[in-house]
């Protein structure tokens, strides 16, 4: 099928660049559907989706694409949906009760229960074929592989009724089992992101593009929901602090307590641990589950469209097929000419179109939380839709918004010494023997402390729509002494969204310790990976030996 015309249906979702790159990686080209007439030209269509169910349906209607899409499916030509691109094939979603779906499959998309687990379901999980059929060509999904999921809503798997006609695989997340792929006739769709799922994901994508996936009509072998195994893994994330050195070149750097320059004896230059794209590719090859780029140079002297981080993402996403996060500078930006203003949601959109899957918000998250708490104190509605967190989450989904927290310990003799803050009793007394502390949030790269504690910050940002917490600790950064277990455990108890443990790892045992002690959803490191002091493979081997599930690259 080398002459087939492959099209991409993009309604303005988040990162579709990675899908384009994945299609090119496996040797094919793809065009965008621009108008309703393009449906008639397509031999196969891939329909990716990121964000809210309602936003996707509204965008499709605004572009006049709903009826042409239904007609295309009715014609029997192949369609592959991804994530929200699968969900809108159903009748509706609890996420947007007033927005009907396409109704191609029977069923309703529902919200995960967060009383027993973190939500969103974010990370690597298995797919279990539950309605097996005999077919010459079937979707290439391997029960031993792991695929990348990121969603708060899903279709519950029952194994009964009409589901026997179209459900292909299911996935367990905690005490719930959801549909992870559907296949009926020439329609195949996945809840997971194949373009972000490494080699197994590319294989699934290839099977749709290069095979005629037509599900036969007839009886199938049915697996009960209770027989779908738990296979969710802890993510190992490599973080790259990126900045311009004194000659203007972008380098990956790492500091001691946030100081990224060498000693005066070594010239005082910005510490250079490698080129960002090259180093990120190395981590992908070594099995990193995600890669985070943190931009620690402001680039205020150039138009935002010219910021080098956009090109870093474009280049990285061409050869890296795991999720990419970009942090630093996700805020309202005014170009040097003083005329062009980039609202934060547009800044995020440019990052997504360049290859990012998530944006990390630091200082602006603190300011947003302060405004949120002040509105509550003033008796006003706390959510007014003005913060970057709210706007990005509304358009691209809360799973696209990470808040990066940079706190430091403030020791006190008694909880009465800081009545406005959340105090913990610490097992590590302060310099004067203090038995209590609170964690002060900082902005501007840790240079300025604010009168807000970590618990106030994370709970406020969760309410605003953030989908994940990247939890650093200034006291632990660069020490190689282990994560701040008291801080991480306290935050895990405070929120229902995933928490990434960061700062302080120095050996494989630190990674298992933080997972077992705090139930952190992911573990992150930087310097020890850059300098090859602790290889990613060693971390994963140790976690596995400790009974903690991880993804094999």
C-alpha positions as CSV (number, residue, x, y, z in Angstrom):
1,X,0.0,0.0,0.0
2,X,2.9,2.3,-0.8
3,X,0.6,4.7,-2.8
4,X,-2.0,5.0,-0.2
5,X,-3.0,8.5,0.9
6,X,-2.6,8.9,4.6
7,X,-4.2,11.9,6.3
8,X,-4.1,13.4,9.8
9,X,-7.3,14.9,11.3
10,X,-6.2,17.7,13.6
11,X,-8.8,19.8,15.3
12,X,-6.2,22.0,17.0
13,X,-5.2,19.5,19.8
14,X,-1.8,19.5,21.5
15,X,1.3,17.7,20.3
16,X,0.7,16.2,16.8
17,X,4.3,16.8,15.7
18,X,5.3,13.6,17.5
19,X,2.7,11.7,15.5
20,X,4.0,13.2,12.2
21,X,7.5,12.2,13.2
22,X,6.4,8.7,14.2
23,X,4.8,8.2,10.8
24,X,7.9,9.4,9.1
25,X,10.1,7.2,11.3
26,X,8.3,4.1,10.0
27,X,8.7,5.2,6.4
28,X,5.5,7.0,5.5
29,X,4.2,10.5,4.8
30,X,1.0,12.0,6.0
31,X,-1.0,15.1,5.0
32,X,-3.4,17.3,7.0
33,X,-7.1,17.3,6.4
34,X,-7.8,21.0,5.7
35,X,-11.4,20.9,4.5
36,X,-14.4,18.5,4.4
37,X,-13.5,17.6,0.8
38,X,-10.2,16.1,1.9
39,X,-12.1,13.1,3.4
40,X,-12.8,12.0,-0.1
41,X,-9.1,11.9,-0.9
42,X,-8.0,9.8,2.0
43,X,-7.3,6.1,2.0
44,X,-6.6,6.1,5.7
45,X,-7.0,8.7,8.5
46,X,-5.3,9.0,11.8
47,X,-7.3,11.0,14.4
48,X,-5.2,12.1,17.4
49,X,-6.7,13.9,20.3
50,X,-5.5,15.7,23.4
51,X,-7.4,17.6,26.0
52,X,-11.1,17.8,26.8
53,X,-13.9,15.8,25.1
54,X,-16.1,18.9,24.8
55,X,-13.3,21.0,23.2
56,X,-12.7,18.3,20.7
57,X,-16.3,18.0,19.6
58,X,-16.8,21.8,19.5
59,X,-13.7,22.2,17.4
60,X,-14.9,19.5,15.0
61,X,-18.3,21.1,14.6
62,X,-16.8,24.6,14.2
63,X,-14.7,23.2,11.3
64,X,-17.6,21.4,9.7
65,X,-15.9,18.0,10.1
66,X,-18.4,16.0,12.1
67,X,-20.7,14.8,9.3
68,X,-17.8,14.2,6.8
69,X,-16.0,12.1,9.5
70,X,-19.1,10.0,10.1
71,X,-19.6,9.5,6.4
72,X,-15.9,8.5,6.1
73,X,-16.4,5.8,8.8
74,X,-19.6,4.6,7.2
75,X,-17.8,4.1,3.9
76,X,-15.6,1.4,5.5
77,X,-12.3,3.1,4.9
78,X,-9.8,2.8,7.8
79,X,-9.7,5.2,10.7
80,X,-7.3,5.2,13.7
81,X,-8.2,7.2,16.7
82,X,-5.8,8.1,19.5
83,X,-6.7,9.1,23.1
84,X,-9.5,11.7,22.9
85,X,-9.7,10.6,19.2
86,X,-10.9,7.3,20.6
87,X,-13.2,8.7,23.3
88,X,-15.2,10.9,20.9
89,X,-16.2,7.8,18.9
90,X,-18.5,6.9,21.8
91,X,-21.9,8.4,22.7
92,X,-20.7,10.9,25.2
93,X,-18.5,11.8,28.2
94,X,-19.1,12.8,31.8
95,X,-16.3,15.4,31.2
96,X,-18.7,17.3,28.9
97,X,-22.2,16.2,29.5
98,X,-23.8,18.6,27.1
99,X,-21.6,17.6,24.2
100,X,-22.7,14.4,22.4
101,X,-20.0,12.2,20.8
102,X,-20.0,10.7,17.4
103,X,-21.9,7.6,18.6
104,X,-20.0,5.2,16.5
105,X,-19.6,2.9,19.5
106,X,-22.0,2.3,22.3
107,X,-21.0,3.6,25.7
108,X,-20.1,6.5,27.9
109,X,-16.7,7.9,28.9
110,X,-16.5,8.3,32.7
111,X,-14.2,9.8,35.3
112,X,-11.7,7.7,37.2
113,X,-12.3,7.3,40.9
114,X,-9.4,9.1,42.7
115,X,-10.3,7.8,46.2
116,X,-7.9,4.9,45.8
117,X,-5.3,6.2,43.2
118,X,-3.9,9.3,41.6
119,X,-5.8,10.8,38.6
120,X,-4.9,11.4,35.8
121,X,-3.8,7.8,34.9
122,X,-0.4,9.0,33.7
123,X,2.3,6.6,32.7
124,X,3.1,3.2,31.2
125,X,0.7,0.3,31.4
126,X,-0.1,-2.9,29.7
127,X,-2.9,-3.8,27.3
128,X,-4.6,-7.1,27.6
129,X,-6.5,-8.5,24.5
130,X,-9.9,-9.3,25.9
131,X,-12.0,-10.1,22.8
132,X,-9.7,-12.2,20.7
133,X,-10.8,-13.0,17.1
134,X,-9.3,-15.0,14.4
135,X,-8.0,-12.6,11.7
136,X,-5.2,-12.6,9.1
137,X,-4.3,-9.1,10.2
138,X,-4.8,-7.8,13.8
139,X,-3.5,-4.7,15.6
140,X,0.1,-5.3,16.8
141,X,-0.3,-5.0,20.6
142,X,1.8,-7.1,22.9
143,X,0.6,-7.9,26.4
144,X,4.3,-8.0,27.6
145,X,4.9,-4.4,26.4
146,X,4.0,-1.1,28.1
147,X,2.2,1.8,26.4
148,X,1.9,5.4,27.5
149,X,-1.4,6.5,28.9
150,X,-2.4,9.9,30.1
151,X,-6.1,10.5,30.8
152,X,-8.6,11.2,33.6
153,X,-11.6,9.8,31.8
154,X,-12.1,6.3,30.2
155,X,-14.6,3.8,29.0
156,X,-15.3,1.2,31.7
157,X,-14.7,-2.4,30.5
158,X,-17.5,-4.8,31.3
159,X,-16.9,-7.6,28.7
160,X,-20.6,-7.7,28.1
161,X,-23.2,-6.7,25.6
162,X,-22.2,-4.6,22.6
163,X,-18.6,-4.4,23.9
164,X,-18.1,-7.9,22.5
165,X,-18.4,-6.5,19.0
166,X,-15.8,-3.7,19.2
167,X,-13.6,-3.8,22.3
168,X,-10.1,-5.2,21.5
169,X,-8.1,-4.7,24.7
170,X,-8.5,-3.5,28.2
171,X,-6.2,-2.1,30.9
172,X,-6.3,-2.1,34.6
173,X,-5.5,1.0,36.6
174,X,-5.9,0.2,40.3
175,X,-9.4,-1.0,41.0
176,X,-10.8,0.0,37.6
177,X,-10.5,-1.6,34.2
178,X,-11.0,0.5,31.1
179,X,-11.1,0.0,27.4
180,X,-7.6,0.6,26.0
181,X,-8.4,-0.2,22.3
182,X,-11.4,-0.7,20.1
183,X,-11.5,-2.5,16.8
184,X,-14.6,-2.9,14.6
185,X,-14.7,-3.2,10.9
186,X,-11.9,-0.9,9.7
187,X,-12.0,1.4,12.7
188,X,-9.1,0.9,15.2
189,X,-8.5,3.3,18.1
190,X,-6.4,3.4,21.2
191,X,-6.7,5.1,24.6
192,X,-2.9,5.2,24.9
193,X,-0.5,7.2,22.7
194,X,1.4,4.9,20.3
195,X,3.6,7.8,19.1
196,X,4.8,8.3,22.7
197,X,5.1,4.6,23.5
198,X,8.5,3.8,22.1
199,X,9.1,0.7,19.9
200,X,5.8,-1.1,20.8
201,X,3.9,2.1,20.0
202,X,5.5,2.4,16.6
203,X,4.7,-1.2,15.9
204,X,1.0,-0.6,16.7
205,X,1.0,2.5,14.4
206,X,2.8,0.5,11.6
207,X,0.2,-2.3,11.8
208,X,-2.6,0.2,11.1
209,X,-0.7,2.0,8.3
210,X,0.7,-1.1,6.5
211,X,-2.1,-3.7,7.1
212,X,-5.7,-4.0,6.3
213,X,-7.2,-4.2,9.8
214,X,-10.7,-5.5,9.2
215,X,-12.2,-7.2,12.2
216,X,-14.2,-10.3,11.2
217,X,-17.8,-10.6,12.4
218,X,-18.4,-13.5,14.7
219,X,-17.9,-14.9,18.1
220,X,-14.8,-14.0,20.1
221,X,-13.0,-15.2,23.2
222,X,-14.0,-13.0,26.1
223,X,-11.8,-12.1,29.1
224,X,-13.5,-11.0,32.3
225,X,-12.5,-7.6,33.8
226,X,-11.3,-9.5,37.0
227,X,-8.8,-11.3,34.9
228,X,-7.1,-8.2,33.5
229,X,-3.8,-7.9,35.4
230,X,-2.3,-4.9,37.2
231,X,0.7,-3.7,35.2
232,X,1.1,0.0,35.9
233,X,4.8,1.1,36.3
234,X,6.7,3.7,38.1
235,X,8.2,6.2,35.7
236,X,11.9,7.1,35.6
237,X,12.4,10.6,34.3
238,X,15.6,12.2,33.0
239,X,15.7,16.0,33.5
240,X,17.9,18.4,31.5
241,X,18.5,21.9,32.8
242,X,19.1,23.9,29.6
243,X,20.7,27.3,29.3
244,X,22.9,29.4,27.0
245,X,26.5,29.6,28.0
246,X,28.6,32.7,27.8
247,X,29.1,32.3,24.0
248,X,25.4,31.8,23.3
249,X,25.4,28.0,22.8
250,X,22.7,25.9,24.4
251,X,24.1,23.4,26.9
252,X,22.8,21.0,29.5
253,X,24.1,22.1,32.9
254,X,23.7,21.2,36.5
255,X,24.6,23.1,39.6
256,X,25.4,22.7,43.2
257,X,22.5,24.2,45.1
258,X,21.3,26.0,41.9
259,X,24.7,27.5,41.0
260,X,25.5,26.3,37.5
261,X,29.0,27.8,37.1
262,X,32.3,26.1,37.6
263,X,34.6,27.3,40.4
264,X,36.7,30.4,39.8
265,X,39.8,28.2,39.6
266,X,38.1,26.4,36.6
267,X,37.3,29.7,34.8
268,X,33.8,30.3,36.2
269,X,32.2,29.1,33.0
270,X,28.7,27.7,32.8
271,X,29.0,24.0,33.5
272,X,28.6,22.1,30.2
273,X,27.4,18.5,30.4
274,X,26.4,18.1,26.8
275,X,24.1,19.3,24.0
276,X,20.4,19.0,24.9
277,X,19.1,17.0,21.9
278,X,22.1,14.6,21.9
279,X,21.8,14.0,25.6
280,X,18.0,13.5,25.4
281,X,18.4,11.0,22.6
282,X,20.9,9.1,24.8
283,X,18.4,8.9,27.6
284,X,15.7,7.7,25.2
285,X,18.0,4.9,24.0
286,X,18.9,4.0,27.6
287,X,15.2,3.6,28.6
288,X,14.1,6.8,30.2
289,X,10.3,6.8,30.5
290,X,10.0,10.6,30.0
291,X,12.4,13.5,29.4
292,X,12.0,16.9,30.8
293,X,13.7,20.0,29.4
294,X,13.9,22.9,31.9
295,X,14.8,26.2,30.3
296,X,16.8,28.2,32.8
297,X,17.7,31.1,30.4
298,X,15.0,33.8,29.9
299,X,15.8,34.7,26.2
300,X,14.1,38.0,26.8
301,X,16.2,39.7,24.1
302,X,14.5,37.8,21.2
303,X,11.0,37.3,19.9
304,X,9.3,34.2,21.5
305,X,9.0,32.5,18.0
306,X,12.8,32.6,17.8
307,X,13.5,31.1,21.3
308,X,15.9,28.2,20.8
309,X,13.9,25.9,23.0
310,X,11.3,25.5,20.3
311,X,13.9,24.2,17.9
312,X,15.3,21.9,20.7
313,X,11.8,20.3,20.9
314,X,11.4,20.0,17.1
315,X,14.7,18.2,16.8
316,X,14.2,16.0,19.9
317,X,10.8,14.9,18.9
318,X,12.1,13.6,15.6
319,X,13.9,10.7,17.2
320,X,12.5,10.5,20.8
321,X,9.2,8.7,21.2
322,X,8.5,9.1,24.9
323,X,6.7,12.1,26.5
324,X,8.6,15.4,26.5
325,X,8.0,18.1,29.1
326,X,9.2,21.7,28.7
327,X,9.5,24.0,31.6
328,X,10.7,27.6,32.1
329,X,9.1,30.7,30.6
330,X,5.5,29.3,30.4
331,X,3.9,32.7,31.1
332,X,2.5,35.7,29.4
333,X,5.4,37.0,27.2
334,X,5.9,40.4,25.5
335,X,8.3,40.4,22.6
336,X,11.2,42.9,22.7
337,X,9.4,45.2,20.2
338,X,6.8,45.7,22.9
339,X,4.0,45.1,20.5
340,X,3.5,41.3,20.2
341,X,2.0,39.8,23.3
342,X,1.9,36.0,23.8
343,X,-0.6,34.9,26.4
344,X,0.6,31.8,28.3
345,X,-1.9,29.5,26.6
346,X,-0.4,30.5,23.2
347,X,3.1,30.0,24.6
348,X,2.1,26.5,25.6
349,X,0.5,25.9,22.2
350,X,3.7,26.8,20.4
351,X,5.6,24.3,22.7
352,X,3.0,21.6,22.0
353,X,3.2,22.2,18.2
354,X,7.0,22.0,18.5
355,X,6.9,18.6,20.1
356,X,6.2,19.0,23.8
357,X,3.5,16.9,25.5
358,X,3.4,18.8,28.8
359,X,4.4,22.2,30.0
360,X,5.9,22.8,33.5
361,X,4.9,26.0,35.2
362,X,7.1,27.3,38.1
363,X,7.0,30.9,39.3
364,X,3.7,31.6,37.7
365,X,2.1,28.6,39.6
366,X,3.1,30.3,42.8
367,X,1.6,33.6,41.8
368,X,-1.6,31.8,40.6
369,X,-1.9,30.0,43.9
370,X,-1.5,33.3,45.8
371,X,-4.3,34.9,43.7
372,X,-6.5,31.8,44.3
373,X,-6.0,31.9,48.0
374,X,-6.6,35.7,48.1
375,X,-9.9,35.4,46.2
376,X,-11.1,32.8,48.8
377,X,-10.1,35.2,51.6
378,X,-12.0,38.0,49.9
379,X,-15.1,35.8,49.5
380,X,-14.8,35.7,45.7
381,X,-15.2,32.8,43.4
382,X,-11.7,31.3,43.4
383,X,-11.7,30.0,39.8
384,X,-12.0,33.0,37.4
385,X,-10.3,31.5,34.3
386,X,-7.5,34.0,34.2
387,X,-4.5,31.9,35.2
388,X,-2.3,30.1,32.8
389,X,-3.0,26.8,34.6
390,X,-6.8,27.2,34.1
391,X,-6.5,28.3,30.4
392,X,-4.0,25.6,29.4
393,X,-5.9,22.8,31.2
394,X,-9.2,23.9,29.7
395,X,-7.9,23.7,26.1
396,X,-5.3,20.9,26.3
397,X,-6.4,19.0,29.4
398,X,-5.1,19.0,32.9
399,X,-2.6,16.2,32.0
400,X,-0.7,18.8,30.0
401,X,0.0,21.0,33.0
402,X,2.8,20.3,35.4
403,X,3.6,22.6,38.3
404,X,7.3,22.7,39.2
405,X,7.8,23.4,42.9
406,X,11.0,24.8,44.4
407,X,10.7,24.9,48.2
408,X,13.1,25.2,51.0
409,X,12.8,24.3,54.7
410,X,12.1,27.0,57.2
411,X,12.7,25.7,60.7
412,X,10.6,26.8,63.7
413,X,10.6,25.9,67.4
414,X,6.9,25.5,67.5
415,X,3.8,25.4,65.2
416,X,2.8,28.6,66.9
417,X,5.8,30.3,65.3
418,X,4.2,30.0,61.8
419,X,0.4,29.8,62.4
420,X,-0.4,30.6,58.7
421,X,1.5,27.6,57.4
422,X,1.4,23.9,57.3
423,X,4.0,22.7,59.8
424,X,5.5,19.2,60.0
425,X,7.4,17.6,62.9
426,X,10.7,16.6,61.3
427,X,13.1,13.8,62.1
428,X,16.0,16.1,61.0
429,X,16.3,19.0,63.5
430,X,17.3,22.4,62.3
431,X,20.6,24.1,63.0
432,X,19.5,25.2,66.4
433,X,17.7,22.0,67.3
434,X,14.3,23.0,65.9
435,X,11.9,20.1,65.8
436,X,9.4,21.6,63.3
437,X,9.6,23.1,59.8
438,X,7.5,24.3,57.0
439,X,8.4,24.4,53.3
440,X,8.5,27.9,51.8
441,X,7.8,28.2,48.0
442,X,10.2,30.2,46.0
443,X,10.2,32.0,42.6
444,X,12.7,33.2,40.1
445,X,14.8,30.1,40.2
446,X,14.8,29.9,44.0
447,X,16.1,33.4,44.4
448,X,13.0,34.8,46.1
449,X,11.0,33.3,48.9
450,X,7.2,33.8,49.1
451,X,4.8,33.7,52.0
452,X,3.1,30.5,50.8
453,X,3.9,26.9,51.8
454,X,4.0,23.9,49.6
455,X,0.8,22.4,50.8
456,X,-1.0,25.7,50.0
457,X,0.6,25.7,46.6
458,X,-0.1,22.2,45.5
459,X,-3.7,22.1,46.7
460,X,-4.5,25.4,45.1
461,X,-2.9,24.4,41.8
462,X,-4.7,21.1,41.8
463,X,-8.0,23.0,42.2
464,X,-7.0,25.4,39.3
465,X,-6.5,22.4,37.0
466,X,-2.9,21.2,37.2
467,X,-2.5,17.5,36.4
468,X,0.9,16.7,38.0
469,X,3.4,18.0,40.6
470,X,7.2,18.1,39.9
471,X,8.4,18.3,43.5
472,X,11.9,19.6,43.9
473,X,13.7,20.5,47.2
474,X,16.3,23.2,47.4
475,X,17.9,21.7,50.5
476,X,18.4,18.4,48.8
477,X,19.5,19.5,45.3
478,X,22.9,18.3,44.3
479,X,23.5,16.5,47.7
480,X,23.2,12.9,46.4
481,X,21.9,12.2,49.9
482,X,18.4,10.9,48.9
483,X,15.1,12.5,48.3
484,X,13.3,14.6,51.0
485,X,10.9,11.8,52.1
486,X,9.1,14.0,54.6
487,X,8.2,16.6,51.9
488,X,7.2,14.1,49.3
489,X,5.1,12.0,51.6
490,X,3.3,15.1,52.9
491,X,2.5,16.3,49.3
492,X,1.3,12.8,48.3
493,X,-1.1,12.9,51.1
494,X,-2.4,16.4,50.2
495,X,-3.2,15.9,46.5
496,X,-4.8,13.3,44.2
497,X,-2.7,14.1,41.1
498,X,0.6,12.4,40.3
499,X,3.7,13.5,42.1
500,X,7.2,13.3,40.7
501,X,10.0,13.0,43.3
502,X,13.0,15.2,42.4
503,X,16.2,16.5,44.0
504,X,18.8,14.5,46.0
505,X,19.1,11.0,44.3
506,X,22.6,9.6,44.5
507,X,22.3,5.9,44.2
508,X,19.7,3.3,43.0
509,X,18.5,2.6,46.6
510,X,17.3,6.2,46.8
511,X,14.8,5.6,44.0
512,X,13.2,2.5,45.6
513,X,13.2,4.2,49.0
514,X,11.1,7.1,47.9
515,X,8.6,4.9,46.0
516,X,8.1,2.6,48.9
517,X,8.1,5.3,51.6
518,X,5.9,7.9,49.9
519,X,4.2,6.1,46.9
520,X,5.7,8.7,44.5
521,X,4.3,8.2,41.0
522,X,7.6,8.9,39.3
523,X,11.3,9.5,40.1
524,X,13.5,12.1,38.5
525,X,17.2,12.7,38.4
526,X,19.6,14.9,36.4
527,X,23.2,15.2,37.4
528,X,23.8,11.5,38.3
529,X,22.4,10.5,34.9
530,X,24.4,13.2,33.0
531,X,27.7,12.2,34.5
532,X,26.9,8.4,34.2
533,X,27.3,8.0,38.0
534,X,24.1,6.0,38.1
535,X,22.8,4.6,34.7
536,X,19.1,4.5,34.1
537,X,19.3,0.8,33.5
538,X,20.8,0.3,37.0
539,X,17.9,2.3,38.5
540,X,15.3,0.1,36.7
541,X,17.1,-3.1,37.5
542,X,17.1,-2.1,41.2
543,X,13.5,-1.1,41.2
544,X,12.5,-4.4,39.6
545,X,14.6,-6.3,42.2
546,X,12.7,-4.5,44.9
547,X,9.4,-5.6,43.4
548,X,8.5,-2.3,41.8
549,X,7.2,-2.5,38.2
550,X,9.1,-0.6,35.6
551,X,9.0,-0.4,31.8
552,X,11.5,-2.3,29.7
553,X,12.8,-0.1,26.9
